[in-house]
Amino acid sequence: MSSISTRKALQACIVCVWSSVAWGDSFTNHAGHAVVGQLTAVSNNVAVIDGRVYPLSIFPDSEQARMRDLLQVPSDLPPALVKRRRALRERYLRNEALLKAGAKTSEAAARQRADLESAWRRSLDSPDIDRATRSYWLLHLVE
């Protein structure tokens, strides 16, 4: 039985680490093959890795989530949250219009604004939503 010396094992380890740093990230597709390279973008259902465009559908959901997390790209909101955001946004805009028209005091409008933002924050406290998506949508209630 042959063995490898500690010195050669250390060299092999160093080469392995340096090559992984040089290559970038590695993502496994549904077929079990690794796509290696620098991930630069994830949008419009595609991932750009080392300048090559790959459809996101070739990667499992876990890899897609990891890609989005690496680039801090938000996922789409579930339909129920889209409806909730729309309703809260309409109430927010109505509140601002009433304030501008003079039908509401600035204190009452500020309270209403804080209540709506708090309701939106609670809506995003779902285990179905990843960190990047939550961080993005917390700041985009009105937009």
Number of C-alpha atoms within 10 A of each C-alpha: 2 4 6 8 9 9 9 10 12 12 12 12 12 12 12 12 11 11 11 14 12 11 12 13 17 17 18 16 17 12 9 10 11 13 16 15 19 17 21 14 18 22 13 8 10 16 22 17 20 16 12 12 12 15 13 19 13 14 22 16 13 10 17 22 17 15 22 22 16 15 13 17 20 20 19 11 16 10 9 9 14 12 12 14 22 13 11 20 19 13 16 20 13 13 20 19 14 14 17 13 9 10 12 15 12 14 10 12 20 15 12 16 18 13 14 19 19 12 14 21 17 11 15 20 12 10 7 9 16 19 17 17 18 18 16 14 19 16 12 11 16 15 6
